[in-house]
C-alpha cells in the first residue's frame, strides 16, 4: 500500500502545477454555486417539473449544509481529527461530485438512457480528478477529499435515483451548457471565490474567538 501511495504521488508530482490549478477551478464555488442555481431554473421551467426542482434543491441544500457545518465547526471550535488530519469536508470535491454529474445528466437529457448514464459517470470522474487536484495543491488531506467525494456522490446519486419516474425538463444540451458558463462573465477563470475568508470571518463571530483554528493548531494537539 505504501509503495502504491508513493507511486501515486510521483505521478501527481510529475504533472505541472498550472494544470492542477486550472483543474481545481472547476470545483470552485464561484463557478458551481451559480451552476447549481442554473440546474434549478432548468428543472423548474414547467409547473409539472417543480417537484423535481424541489428535490434537487433539497439534496444540494442538505449536502451544502453538511459542508458548511463541518468547516465552521473546525474554524470556530477546532472540532476535527488530528489522527485522520481532518478539518472538514473538501468543499471543492463535494460540490463537484454533487453538481457535475447532475449538470451533465441534464445536458444529455434528450439522449438515450445509456448516454445519460455515461454523462453521470463522466461527472463523477471529473469530480474525482478535482479531488486529486486538491491533494496535488496541498489544499486538503486525503481524508477530507475522500469524505467530500463520498458526500457529493451521495447528493447527486440520491437526486438521480429519487427523480426517476418524475417528469423533468428535456431541453437542448447546448442551452444548459451555456448557462453553466454565465459565471465566466463575472469571474475570471482561475480566480477563486472568496468563500474561505468569508467562512473564517463567520466562524470567528459565531464562536467568539480571536482567530480561526488552522490545520497547524489541530496537528499540534497530543494524540
Secondary structure as UniProt FT lines:
FT   HELIX           2..14
FT   HELIX           17..25
FT   TURN            26..27
FT   HELIX           29..43
FT   HELIX           47..49
FT   HELIX           50..77
FT   TURN            82..85
FT   HELIX           91..107
FT   TURN            108..110
FT   HELIX           113..136
FT   TURN            137..138
FT   HELIX           142..162
FT   TURN            163..165
FT   HELIX           173..180
FT   HELIX           182..185
FT   TURN            189..190
FT   HELIX           195..207
FT   HELIX           215..219
//
